[in-house]
């Protein structure tokens, strides 16, 4: 794990020069191995610094260990059979422990300060080289973005990197002082985002560039998060210790209202952005970088140079986009028979492939039974379960050069390429699944039902070894050339960070917390915009066929008359499952222990299909992550000062 001393962030950063490619206005990169502070006083230096702020997103979003810290240990996921400490530590269930040396919790600290310092350098120098306010606003956005990530993760953090608060630092300093949470919000996050909202354009300067809408989203979310912090309904401790009072004299209600107002303005004035017509359209790889995505960490399959990682074999480290591997189980172990009369000459009928339903299996994280049965209880009207998970694994042996026309699967029934080989059922079947006769034959512990050629596992049979995969973030390549492609490469898809849809959730949450809504934008009405969209199908992944169905009326009718925070959180999980929002959502609302305190899943062995109920121990101090030990060790301060710098109980 890389540890970056915040006092050396300028020399640690890698500058990247911005080039506009014709009229397409695509952000491209020219890495520089070295530079001096004087370079930031040139137009190319400032533009290069801005481009580096976009590039740095790849070191966080798609990073599997940071990803684990955002999801493992919440009500969305637990560790899977092949997990190491990067996942078990996060589970809070006694198999590991979050410490100051835990890699997943160190990523935001290790990756944010170089970008904060770069942003400060841009802000200080851009005017002098004649760059417009809109360009400077991009740097302000990212400085606020990084500070918002840090304050949510660790509590109060330093605003002074050695040259003064929010100043560009070029001199190594081995001491540091943490500011309080209110200081971080009111001195850094809010002013920068307010300026960004004012100065950023409605349409991005380049494809994927930040906009006024993106700034409104983060300003409204920062207001919302700070309002919860001021209210502190569960008496969660903060650090450094500070009174829950706002330096500007506003109370929590004022910030809830501000969050609502800014989010509502973003909904009404969304520029070129728009909600996608169906949930499927959000996740299908052929529609990446669509109009709903406000910010993403970009990758490409056209060039290793611009992708930042290999196009043939992922290393399992930043800037690879390898997060989705973690929730992919080893489906390649599935076997089918070549004989119609006996189980013999068994062969692998689901090969590893660079397709959205398959990809590279690591078996490090798993959805719980509760996710399948409770979070996504409605799998008929609501398209989001089908648009989130891989529930059917289909034969693709032909893509590996196997010309066998027919294999024989469950009940020795015939299957052809493209047929279902293994299915995770939507619910418990009326007829008990026969695991006894088939679990060892198919080699993955699945069972059979009478008359079905596909092997099956029910929700109650989900285990740390076998579980639905994550389709929405799955591998997507256009260069497979009719074969298996490059399934061992990291994903070349962009990692989505922010969506227009979240403005609806932010406004709804603020309204539930007491903000006065405007006509047509009550909490229920806002949530129903997204629930109505979720009821509209255009394709079924499970059935692998077009499915044009509109269940929006049923979805809206099923929405409770009164919306509460738990319902909003459930809807957020249905909308953003597995995308890295969850730990921050549960910490913000102080619902982590309540909603994720127990979970159900089967064990780590091939025949484990009996749910186990696991209890987590989530203490109030866990709502802050530890400052990385590498940072503590790098500072030249007394032991007492270092101890005081660390969050309590770590």
C-alpha positions as a printed NumPy array, in Angstrom:
array([[  0.   ,   0.   ,   0.   ],
       [  1.393,   3.372,  -0.985],
       [  1.724,   5.893,   1.835],
       [  2.058,   9.545,   0.849],
       [  3.346,  12.02 ,   3.364],
       [  1.068,  15.025,   3.017],
       [  4.045,  17.314,   3.477],
       [  5.542,  16.066,   0.194],
       [  2.487,  16.078,  -1.982],
       [  3.843,  18.439,  -4.627],
       [  6.869,  16.349,  -5.461],
       [  4.828,  13.141,  -5.28 ],
       [  2.253,  14.23 ,  -7.839],
       [  2.607,  13.349, -11.536],
       [  1.676,  16.17 , -13.862],
       [ -0.223,  15.4  , -17.03 ],
       [ -0.57 ,  17.81 , -19.929],
       [ -3.947,  18.528, -21.498],
       [ -4.399,  18.15 , -25.244],
       [ -7.634,  18.822, -27.115],
       [ -8.049,  16.276, -29.91 ],
       [ -9.836,  18.111, -32.691],
       [-13.451,  19.108, -32.155],
       [-14.234,  15.977, -30.119],
       [-12.681,  17.663, -27.074],
       [-11.454,  14.459, -25.442],
       [ -9.198,  14.73 , -22.411],
       [ -5.885,  13.1  , -23.283],
       [ -2.694,  12.815, -21.303],
       [  1.044,  13.355, -21.682],
       [  2.801,  12.101, -18.551],
       [  5.768,  14.053, -17.187],
       [  8.323,  12.277, -15.021],
       [  9.58 ,  15.462, -13.375],
       [  8.769,  19.148, -13.054],
       [  9.465,  22.193, -10.918],
       [  7.159,  24.625,  -9.098],
       [  7.898,  27.169, -11.85 ],
       [  6.149,  24.874, -14.319],
       [  2.87 ,  25.622, -12.532],
       [  3.331,  29.289, -13.449],
       [  2.912,  28.471, -17.154],
       [ -0.286,  27.891, -19.08 ],
       [  0.745,  24.354, -19.985],
       [  1.628,  23.636, -16.373],
       [ -1.748,  24.767, -15.071],
       [ -3.624,  22.885, -17.782],
       [ -1.513,  19.82 , -17.109],
       [ -2.345,  20.04 , -13.424],
       [ -6.058,  20.168, -14.193],
       [ -5.835,  17.054, -16.345],
       [ -3.983,  15.239, -13.551],
       [ -6.955,  15.875, -11.271],
       [ -9.117,  13.798, -13.582],
       [ -6.447,  11.125, -13.963],
       [ -6.103,  10.679, -10.207],
       [ -9.671,   9.358, -10.017],
       [ -8.4  ,   6.084, -11.51 ],
       [ -6.265,   5.46 ,  -8.413],
       [ -9.373,   5.417,  -6.203],
       [-12.38 ,   4.384,  -8.265],
       [-11.909,   0.858,  -9.541],
       [ -9.292,   0.156,  -6.839],
       [-10.575,  -3.097,  -5.352],
       [ -9.361,  -2.529,  -1.797],
       [-10.895,   0.912,  -1.544],
       [-13.99 ,  -0.663,  -3.095],
       [-14.008,  -3.301,  -0.357],
       [-13.856,  -0.611,   2.315],
       [-16.949,   1.013,   0.821],
       [-19.09 ,  -2.144,   0.691],
       [-17.742,  -5.09 ,   2.708],
       [-19.129,  -4.854,   6.232],
       [-22.285,  -3.058,   5.148],
       [-25.692,  -4.569,   4.436],
       [-24.635,  -4.976,   0.793],
       [-21.754,  -7.438,   1.036],
       [-19.534,  -9.656,   3.129],
       [-16.245, -11.399,   2.477],
       [-16.2  , -14.381,   0.107],
       [-14.347, -17.693,   0.211],
       [-11.024, -16.471,  -1.216],
       [-10.895, -13.235,   0.785],
       [ -7.75 , -12.046,   2.508],
       [ -7.417,  -9.371,   5.175],
       [ -8.318,  -6.597,   2.746],
       [-11.852,  -7.939,   2.905],
       [-12.092,  -9.794,   6.221],
       [-10.848,  -6.759,   8.154],
       [-13.735,  -4.742,   6.733],
       [-16.462,  -7.251,   7.633],
       [-16.639,  -6.327,  11.338],
       [-17.632,  -9.923,  12.142],
       [-14.577, -11.017,  14.122],
       [-12.578, -12.595,  11.276],
       [-10.387,  -9.505,  11.028],
       [-10.009,  -6.056,  12.483],
       [ -9.786,  -2.569,  11.032],
       [ -6.454,  -1.096,  12.077],
       [ -4.221,   1.78 ,  11.051],
       [ -2.408,  -0.607,   8.678],
       [ -5.556,  -1.818,   6.889],
       [ -5.071,  -1.114,   3.19 ],
       [ -8.698,  -0.36 ,   2.191],
       [ -9.098,   2.459,   4.699],
       [ -5.811,   4.114,   3.68 ],
       [ -6.649,   4.75 ,   0.02 ],
       [ -8.479,   8.108,   0.323],
       [ -5.689,   9.563,   2.463],
       [ -2.933,   8.192,   0.274],
       [ -4.449,   9.42 ,  -2.969],
       [ -6.134,  12.729,  -2.116],
       [ -3.472,  15.057,  -0.753],
       [ -1.319,  15.22 ,  -3.872],
       [ -4.422,  16.298,  -5.781],
       [ -5.453,  18.821,  -3.162],
       [ -2.007,  20.41 ,  -3.409],
       [ -2.124,  20.329,  -7.209],
       [ -5.544,  21.999,  -7.12 ],
       [ -4.224,  24.682,  -4.776],
       [ -1.325,  25.304,  -7.154],
       [ -3.74 ,  25.724, -10.041],
       [ -5.982,  28.09 ,  -8.085],
       [ -3.03 ,  30.264,  -7.082],
       [ -1.411,  30.405, -10.522],
       [ -4.187,  30.153, -13.121],
       [ -5.227,  33.808, -12.994],
       [ -1.641,  34.948, -13.451],
       [ -1.315,  32.993, -16.704],
       [ -4.638,  34.318, -17.987],
       [ -6.843,  31.229, -17.697],
       [-10.599,  31.781, -17.32 ],
       [-12.595,  31.367, -14.111],
       [-14.355,  28.293, -15.543],
       [-11.039,  26.457, -15.777],
       [-10.024,  27.458, -12.264],
       [-13.429,  26.234, -11.085],
       [-12.493,  22.71 , -12.167],
       [ -9.608,  22.807,  -9.704],
       [-11.907,  24.179,  -6.997],
       [-14.328,  21.34 ,  -7.646],
       [-11.659,  18.694,  -7.238],
       [-10.136,  20.263,  -4.136],
       [-13.589,  20.226,  -2.532],
       [-14.22 ,  16.719,  -3.889],
       [-11.078,  15.373,  -2.201],
       [-11.673,  17.189,   1.062],
       [-15.25 ,  15.928,   1.145],
       [-14.021,  12.366,   0.664],
       [-11.451,  12.822,   3.425],
       [-13.765,  14.416,   6.009],
       [-16.389,  11.715,   5.505],
       [-13.753,   9.031,   5.954],
       [-11.514,  10.317,   8.752],
       [-13.241,  13.289,  10.405],
       [-11.275,  16.529,  10.633],
       [ -8.197,  16.636,   8.392],
       [ -5.372,  19.124,   7.73 ],
       [ -6.055,  22.21 ,   5.633],
       [ -2.439,  23.33 ,   5.956],
       [  0.013,  21.164,   3.991],
       [  2.978,  23.273,   5.059],
       [  2.492,  26.698,   3.476],
       [ -0.71 ,  27.793,   5.205],
       [ -4.342,  26.757,   5.01 ],
       [ -5.395,  25.912,   1.447],
       [ -2.046,  27.145,   0.153],
       [  0.107,  25.495,  -2.49 ],
       [  3.039,  23.842,  -0.727],
       [  6.489,  23.181,  -2.242],
       [  8.542,  22.691,   0.926],
       [  8.696,  19.348,   2.723],
       [  7.323,  19.623,   6.261],
       [  7.231,  16.682,   8.673],
       [  4.581,  17.99 ,  11.06 ],
       [  0.847,  18.312,  10.68 ],
       [ -2.198,  19.6  ,  12.513],
       [ -5.724,  18.365,  11.879],
       [ -8.549,  20.874,  11.479],
       [-12.011,  20.167,  12.898],
       [-14.922,  18.903,  10.816],
       [-16.701,  22.314,  10.796],
       [-13.496,  24.007,   9.664],
       [-13.024,  21.584,   6.78 ],
       [-16.572,  22.128,   5.568],
       [-16.835,  25.88 ,   6.039],
       [-13.304,  26.874,   5.036],
       [-12.661,  24.44 ,   2.188],
       [-15.579,  22.382,   0.89 ],
       [-18.447,  24.871,   0.827],
       [-16.524,  27.905,  -0.532],
       [-14.898,  25.89 ,  -3.306],
       [-18.151,  24.228,  -4.362],
       [-20.106,  27.482,  -4.254],
       [-17.508,  29.032,  -6.536],
       [-17.592,  25.953,  -8.769],
       [-21.395,  26.126,  -9.067],
       [-21.102,  29.776, -10.064],
       [-18.223,  29.442, -12.543],
       [-18.493,  25.986, -14.129],
       [-20.349,  25.674, -17.434],
       [-23.562,  23.728, -18.003],
       [-21.769,  21.523, -20.532],
       [-18.331,  20.111, -19.821],
       [-15.264,  21.754, -21.353],
       [-14.223,  18.277, -22.476],
       [-16.031,  14.945, -22.614],
       [-16.326,  13.856, -18.993],
       [-15.399,  17.301, -17.691],
       [-17.002,  18.612, -14.517],
       [-20.008,  20.888, -14.811],
       [-22.333,  23.112, -12.859],
       [-24.638,  20.099, -12.321],
       [-21.827,  18.002, -10.861],
       [-20.891,  20.861,  -8.529],
       [-24.521,  21.199,  -7.403],
       [-24.65 ,  17.484,  -6.668],
       [-21.578,  17.605,  -4.441],
       [-22.577,  20.861,  -2.765],
       [-26.02 ,  19.499,  -1.911],
       [-24.526,  16.229,  -0.672],
       [-21.959,  18.085,   1.438],
       [-24.721,  20.234,   2.958],
       [-26.739,  17.082,   3.675],
       [-23.812,  15.239,   5.245],
       [-22.835,  18.217,   7.39 ],
       [-26.457,  18.629,   8.544],
       [-26.455,  15.023,   9.799],
       [-23.116,  15.701,  11.514],
       [-24.529,  18.758,  13.296],
       [-27.658,  16.887,  14.369],
       [-25.772,  13.723,  15.434],
       [-28.893,  11.707,  16.376],
       [-26.964,   8.634,  17.613],
       [-24.28 ,  10.608,  19.51 ],
       [-21.446,   9.305,  17.33 ],
       [-18.108,  10.817,  18.45 ],
       [-16.11 ,  13.087,  16.184],
       [-12.386,  13.8  ,  15.985],
       [-10.607,  16.08 ,  16.499],
       [-13.092,  16.874,  19.224],
       [-15.319,  19.803,  18.343],
       [-18.643,  21.214,  19.392],
       [-21.482,  20.348,  17.034],
       [-21.926,  23.99 ,  16.177],
       [-21.496,  25.745,  12.88 ],
       [-19.   ,  28.666,  12.659],
       [-21.479,  30.521,  10.436],
       [-24.253,  30.204,  13.012],
       [-26.525,  27.862,  11.056],
       [-28.225,  24.827,  12.562],
       [-28.819,  21.375,  11.06 ],
       [-32.242,  22.383,   9.685],
       [-30.681,  25.257,   7.74 ],
       [-28.291,  22.844,   6.054],
       [-31.027,  20.293,   5.306],
       [-32.939,  23.065,   3.59 ],
       [-29.834,  24.205,   1.718],
       [-29.221,  20.634,   0.58 ],
       [-32.789,  20.395,  -0.677],
       [-32.689,  23.752,  -2.456],
       [-29.409,  23.081,  -4.259],
       [-30.469,  19.558,  -5.267],
       [-33.829,  20.817,  -6.519],
       [-32.033,  23.481,  -8.552],
       [-29.865,  20.745, -10.055],
       [-32.928,  18.725, -10.997],
       [-34.564,  21.728, -12.662],
       [-31.398,  22.951, -14.387],
       [-29.504,  19.863, -15.433],
       [-27.979,  21.161, -18.652],
       [-27.154,  18.421, -21.13 ],
       [-27.627,  15.66 , -18.554],
       [-30.747,  13.489, -18.395],
       [-31.987,  10.344, -16.685],
       [-31.704,   7.235, -18.816],
       [-35.058,   5.762, -19.915],
       [-34.484,   2.392, -18.187],
       [-32.242,   1.046, -15.452],
       [-30.811,  -1.425, -17.966],
       [-29.563,   1.499, -20.078],
       [-27.54 ,   2.723, -17.098],
       [-25.554,  -0.49 , -16.759],
       [-25.152,  -1.928, -20.246],
       [-21.569,  -1.498, -21.411],
       [-22.485,  -0.311, -24.885],
       [-24.033,   2.788, -23.271],
       [-21.113,   3.846, -21.072],
       [-20.554,   7.592, -20.529],
       [-24.263,   8.193, -20.988],
       [-26.141,  11.397, -20.171],
       [-26.917,  10.399, -16.575],
       [-23.282,  10.144, -15.521],
       [-21.917,  13.374, -14.045],
       [-18.435,  12.112, -13.181],
       [-16.445,   8.982, -13.928],
       [-12.906,   7.642, -13.698],
       [-12.25 ,   6.935, -17.345],
       [-10.509,   4.006, -19.028],
       [-10.249,   2.842, -22.62 ],
       [ -9.712,  -0.383, -24.541],
       [ -8.025,   1.378, -27.471],
       [ -4.662,   2.177, -25.877],
       [ -2.676,   0.897, -22.899],
       [ -0.962,   4.286, -22.766],
       [ -4.211,   6.141, -22.187],
       [ -5.876,   3.322, -20.265],
       [ -3.152,   3.414, -17.647],
       [ -2.99 ,  -0.38 , -17.411],
       [ -2.509,  -3.491, -19.506],
       [ -5.196,  -4.463, -22.004],
       [ -4.336,  -8.146, -21.674],
       [ -3.502,  -8.883, -18.032],
       [ -4.48 ,  -6.819, -14.997],
       [ -1.978,  -6.437, -12.196],
       [ -4.527,  -6.112,  -9.417],
       [ -3.401,  -2.641,  -8.397],
       [ -4.139,   0.998,  -9.154],
       [ -4.854,   2.38 , -11.685],
       [ -6.403,  -0.914, -12.847],
       [-10.19 ,  -0.985, -12.729],
       [-10.374,  -4.357, -11.017],
       [-13.145,  -3.835,  -8.461],
       [-15.737,  -6.022, -10.196],
       [-13.409,  -9.049, -10.083],
       [-13.916,  -9.144,  -6.334],
       [-17.614, -10.013,  -6.549],
       [-17.13 , -12.566,  -9.338],
       [-17.068, -16.215,  -8.231],
       [-15.228, -18.959, -10.103],
       [-17.917, -19.99 , -12.569],
       [-15.273, -21.689, -14.756],
       [-15.418, -24.694, -12.417],
       [-18.89 , -25.628, -13.681],
       [-18.927, -29.001, -15.447],
       [-21.363, -30.699, -17.835],
       [-21.363, -34.268, -19.166],
       [-20.642, -35.402, -22.712],
       [-22.89 , -38.431, -22.211],
       [-26.68 , -38.481, -22.265],
       [-26.832, -41.65 , -20.145],
       [-24.16 , -41.225, -17.492],
       [-22.019, -38.501, -16.008],
       [-18.756, -38.945, -17.9  ],
       [-16.067, -36.958, -19.716],
       [-17.246, -33.834, -17.876],
       [-16.075, -30.576, -19.41 ],
       [-16.04 , -26.884, -18.554],
       [-19.027, -25.387, -20.336],
       [-18.773, -21.81 , -19.02 ],
       [-15.376, -20.466, -20.008],
       [-13.749, -17.309, -18.699],
       [-14.644, -14.563, -21.171],
       [-14.416, -10.784, -21.497],
       [-18.178, -10.331, -21.49 ],
       [-20.363,  -8.375, -19.117],
       [-21.834, -11.466, -17.447],
       [-18.5  , -13.198, -16.862],
       [-15.   , -11.678, -16.572],
       [-12.183, -12.543, -14.18 ],
       [-13.172, -14.355, -10.966],
       [-11.536, -13.542,  -7.628],
       [-14.239, -14.593,  -5.109],
       [-13.316, -11.927,  -2.548],
       [-16.733, -10.344,  -1.857],
       [-20.268, -11.755,  -1.85 ],
       [-23.789, -10.362,  -1.637],
       [-25.696, -11.65 ,   1.365],
       [-28.908, -13.668,   1.308],
       [-30.631, -10.6  ,   2.751],
       [-29.693,  -8.571,  -0.33 ],
       [-31.357, -11.076,  -2.641],
       [-34.421, -11.739,  -0.489],
       [-35.035,  -8.345,   1.121],
       [-33.291,  -5.478,  -0.668],
       [-34.425,  -6.804,  -4.035],
       [-37.624,  -8.453,  -2.853],
       [-39.604,  -7.369,  -5.939],
       [-37.97 ,  -9.034,  -8.922],
       [-41.105,  -8.963, -11.076],
       [-41.996,  -5.297, -11.368],
       [-38.63 ,  -3.799, -10.432],
       [-35.959,  -4.205, -13.136],
       [-33.07 ,  -3.313, -10.833],
       [-32.311,  -6.834,  -9.606],
       [-32.071,  -8.082, -13.173],
       [-30.086,  -4.984, -14.153],
       [-27.633,  -5.41 , -11.264],
       [-26.796,  -9.115, -11.012],
       [-25.729, -12.029, -13.156],
       [-28.178, -14.774, -12.191],
       [-27.8  , -17.081, -15.216],
       [-24.498, -18.53 , -16.437],
       [-24.74 , -19.644, -20.054],
       [-22.7  , -22.109, -22.057],
       [-19.952, -20.552, -24.175],
       [-17.644, -23.497, -24.82 ],
       [-17.888, -22.802, -28.55 ],
       [-15.98 , -19.541, -28.077],
       [-13.046, -21.583, -26.745],
       [-12.873, -23.7  , -29.906],
       [-14.875, -26.632, -28.523],
       [-17.094, -27.801, -31.4  ],
       [-19.229, -30.135, -29.299],
       [-22.811, -29.515, -30.413],
       [-24.534, -30.743, -27.25 ],
       [-23.586, -31.284, -23.628],
       [-25.76 , -32.881, -20.951],
       [-26.415, -30.964, -17.804],
       [-28.859, -31.249, -14.879],
       [-31.03 , -34.376, -15.063],
       [-28.779, -35.327, -18.029],
       [-30.866, -33.046, -20.21 ],
       [-29.242, -31.571, -23.324],
       [-27.825, -28.035, -23.474],
       [-26.377, -26.116, -26.37 ],
       [-24.106, -23.076, -26.467],
       [-26.047, -20.085, -25.198],
       [-28.348, -22.17 , -22.987],
       [-28.501, -21.708, -19.225],
       [-26.007, -23.967, -17.454],
       [-26.491, -22.632, -13.899],
       [-29.208, -20.354, -12.552],
       [-29.526, -18.516,  -9.249],
       [-33.265, -18.649,  -8.621],
       [-35.258, -15.546,  -7.712],
       [-37.002, -17.294,  -4.818],
       [-37.257, -20.616,  -3.005],
       [-38.895, -23.226,  -5.269],
       [-41.977, -25.185,  -4.187],
       [-40.1  , -28.407,  -4.96 ],
       [-36.967, -28.888,  -2.871],
       [-33.715, -28.643,  -4.827],
       [-31.84 , -31.912,  -5.146],
       [-28.325, -30.958,  -4.145],
       [-27.364, -34.45 ,  -3.   ],
       [-27.215, -36.124,  -6.415],
       [-25.837, -33.243,  -8.421],
       [-23.592, -31.023,  -6.281],
       [-20.421, -33.016,  -6.915],
       [-21.235, -33.744, -10.57 ],
       [-21.472, -30.101, -11.603],
       [-18.383, -29.411,  -9.457],
       [-19.77 , -26.21 ,  -7.883],
       [-22.311, -27.523,  -5.383],
       [-25.409, -26.603,  -7.391],
       [-28.532, -28.763,  -7.428],
       [-31.277, -29.773,  -9.834],
       [-35.043, -29.424, -10.164],
       [-37.228, -31.888, -12.081],
       [-37.493, -31.144, -15.781],
       [-34.83 , -28.424, -15.836],
       [-31.575, -28.726, -17.727],
       [-29.881, -25.921, -15.803],
       [-28.338, -26.465, -12.404],
       [-29.876, -24.254,  -9.741],
       [-29.085, -22.525,  -6.453],
       [-31.858, -20.806,  -4.492],
       [-31.467, -17.601,  -2.456],
       [-31.224, -19.653,   0.741],
       [-28.408, -21.614,  -0.886],
       [-26.175, -18.609,  -1.567],
       [-22.809, -19.025,   0.121],
       [-19.406, -17.386,   0.357],
       [-18.41 , -19.664,  -2.525],
       [-21.375, -19.332,  -4.922],
       [-23.494, -16.229,  -5.437],
       [-24.874, -14.009,  -8.223],
       [-22.241, -11.921,  -9.974],
       [-22.328,  -8.157, -10.537],
       [-23.546,  -7.514, -14.092],
       [-23.899,  -3.728, -13.992],
       [-20.136,  -3.244, -13.594],
       [-19.074,  -6.295, -15.575],
       [-16.404,  -6.486, -18.256],
       [-17.311,  -4.979, -21.611],
       [-15.013,  -5.108, -24.631],
       [-15.652,  -4.586, -28.33 ],
       [-12.483,  -6.383, -29.453],
       [-13.352,  -9.995, -28.604],
       [-13.515, -10.894, -32.331],
       [-15.999, -13.701, -31.772],
       [-13.877, -15.391, -29.125],
       [-13.322, -15.213, -25.364],
       [-11.394, -11.94 , -25.693],
       [ -9.127, -10.692, -22.881],
       [-10.9  , -11.712, -19.642],
       [ -7.717, -11.401, -17.577],
       [ -7.339,  -7.689, -18.238],
       [ -8.716,  -5.123, -15.853],
       [-11.987,  -3.578, -16.939],
       [-11.586,  -0.938, -19.63 ],
       [-14.955,   0.587, -18.757],
       [-15.203,   3.915, -16.928],
       [-15.978,   3.637, -13.226],
       [-19.057,   5.753, -12.578],
       [-18.67 ,   8.087,  -9.589],
       [-21.656,  10.444,  -9.696],
       [-25.074,  10.286, -11.356],
       [-27.818,  12.8  , -11.986],
       [-30.252,  10.474, -10.198],
       [-28.593,  11.157,  -6.851],
       [-29.962,  14.696,  -6.846],
       [-33.419,  13.129,  -6.417],
       [-32.23 ,  11.059,  -3.454],
       [-30.467,  14.002,  -1.803],
       [-33.536,  16.228,  -2.083],
       [-35.794,  13.429,  -0.819],
       [-33.548,  12.719,   2.169],
       [-33.379,  16.405,   3.044],
       [-37.175,  16.628,   2.828],
       [-37.555,  13.671,   5.188],
       [-35.228,  15.492,   7.589],
       [-37.461,  18.554,   7.618],
       [-36.608,  20.654,   4.569],
       [-39.646,  22.383,   3.102],
       [-40.265,  20.936,  -0.368],
       [-41.578,  22.794,  -3.381],
       [-44.679,  21.641,  -5.24 ],
       [-44.119,  18.419,  -7.127],
       [-40.924,  17.549,  -5.262],
       [-41.985,  15.911,  -2.016],
       [-39.851,  13.007,  -0.835],
       [-42.353,  10.503,  -2.219],
       [-42.626,  12.262,  -5.565],
       [-38.861,  12.429,  -5.953],
       [-38.336,   8.774,  -5.085],
       [-41.14 ,   7.795,  -7.438],
       [-39.358,   9.345, -10.401],
       [-36.675,   6.678, -10.002],
       [-39.048,   3.894,  -8.977],
       [-41.164,   4.552, -12.078],
       [-38.007,   4.321, -14.195],
       [-37.09 ,   1.057, -12.454],
       [-40.433,  -0.412, -13.545],
       [-39.629,   0.067, -17.209],
       [-37.901,  -2.899, -18.825],
       [-36.333,  -3.105, -22.257],
       [-34.185,  -6.222, -21.819],
       [-34.052,  -9.191, -19.437],
       [-30.551, -10.333, -18.566],
       [-31.859, -13.478, -16.897],
       [-33.836, -14.509, -19.975],
       [-31.341, -12.988, -22.427],
       [-34.134, -11.523, -24.554],
       [-35.697,  -8.16 , -25.264],
       [-38.447,  -7.442, -22.743],
       [-40.473,  -4.301, -23.307],
       [-42.67 ,  -4.025, -20.203],
       [-43.853,  -0.983, -18.255],
       [-44.5  ,  -1.701, -14.577],
       [-44.041,   1.917, -13.515],
       [-47.622,   2.289, -12.283],
       [-47.247,  -0.738, -10.019],
       [-43.909,   0.558,  -8.722],
       [-45.344,   3.972,  -7.882],
       [-48.413,   2.459,  -6.241],
       [-46.218,   0.292,  -4.01 ],
       [-44.281,   3.275,  -2.629],
       [-45.262,   3.988,   0.995],
       [-47.409,   7.047,   1.571],
       [-44.849,   8.289,   4.087],
       [-41.168,   7.995,   3.25 ],
       [-38.609,   7.561,   6.038],
       [-34.825,   7.366,   6.097],
       [-34.745,   3.571,   6.109],
       [-36.86 ,   3.49 ,   2.963],
       [-34.599,   6.008,   1.241],
       [-31.569,   3.928,   2.19 ],
       [-33.236,   0.788,   0.836],
       [-34.006,   2.582,  -2.417],
       [-30.454,   3.893,  -2.613],
       [-29.168,   0.337,  -2.293],
       [-31.499,  -0.873,  -5.028],
       [-30.337,   1.957,  -7.271],
       [-26.612,   1.974,  -6.472],
       [-25.938,  -1.546,  -5.212],
       [-22.262,  -2.472,  -5.473],
       [-21.126,   0.931,  -6.762],
       [-19.296,   2.03 ,  -3.606],
       [-21.852,   4.351,  -1.984],
       [-23.001,   2.19 ,   0.893],
       [-20.539,   2.7  ,   3.773],
       [-20.74 ,   6.465,   3.334],
       [-24.549,   6.342,   3.209],
       [-24.771,   4.329,   6.425],
       [-22.177,   6.474,   8.206],
       [-23.831,   9.726,   7.135],
       [-27.244,   8.635,   8.436],
       [-25.707,   6.822,  11.445],
       [-27.578,   3.654,  10.441],
       [-24.575,   1.378,   9.961],
       [-24.957,  -0.697,  13.122],
       [-28.742,  -0.803,  12.828],
       [-28.946,  -1.968,   9.219],
       [-25.771,  -4.026,   8.916],
       [-25.449,  -5.523,  12.406],
       [-26.348,  -9.028,  11.213],
       [-26.469, -10.836,   7.888],
       [-27.123, -14.308,   6.475],
       [-24.986, -16.376,   4.121],
       [-23.794, -19.953,   3.609],
       [-20.279, -21.119,   4.42 ],
       [-17.084, -21.504,   2.386],
       [-17.423, -25.163,   1.365],
       [-18.902, -26.554,  -1.825],
       [-21.879, -28.13 ,  -0.095],
       [-22.75 , -25.19 ,   2.188],
       [-26.344, -24.243,   1.401],
       [-27.631, -23.686,   4.916],
       [-27.852, -20.01 ,   5.899],
       [-25.751, -18.892,   8.815],
       [-26.61 , -15.733,  10.734],
       [-23.507, -13.67 ,  11.389],
       [-23.317, -10.847,  13.936],
       [-21.111,  -7.828,  13.411],
       [-19.603,  -5.655,  16.13 ],
       [-19.853,  -2.041,  14.985],
       [-18.803,   0.445,  17.637],
       [-19.305,   4.238,  17.51 ],
       [-15.577,   4.817,  16.94 ],
       [-15.753,   2.7  ,  13.761],
       [-17.708,   5.495,  12.078],
       [-14.311,   7.093,  11.449],
       [-11.538,   5.231,   9.664],
       [ -7.996,   5.28 ,  11.1  ],
       [ -5.325,   7.642,   9.808],
       [ -2.896,   5.378,   7.873],
       [  0.056,   4.229,   9.959],
       [  2.432,   5.218,   7.183],
       [  1.381,   8.827,   7.664],
       [  1.841,   8.637,  11.434],
       [  5.285,   7.039,  11.1  ],
       [  6.47 ,   9.611,   8.529],
       [  5.857,  12.615,  10.779],
       [  8.575,  14.057,  13.001],
       [  6.5  ,  14.591,  16.118],
       [  6.549,  13.229,  19.628],
       [  4.849,   9.943,  20.42 ],
       [  2.187,  11.856,  22.339],
       [  1.554,  14.136,  19.361],
       [  1.33 ,  11.16 ,  17.03 ],
       [ -1.127,   9.425,  19.348],
       [ -3.235,  12.572,  19.5  ],
       [ -3.169,  12.783,  15.695],
       [ -4.708,   9.314,  15.294],
       [ -8.436,   8.729,  15.58 ],
       [ -9.378,   7.239,  18.978],
       [ -9.274,   3.465,  19.551],
       [ -7.019,   2.726,  16.568]])
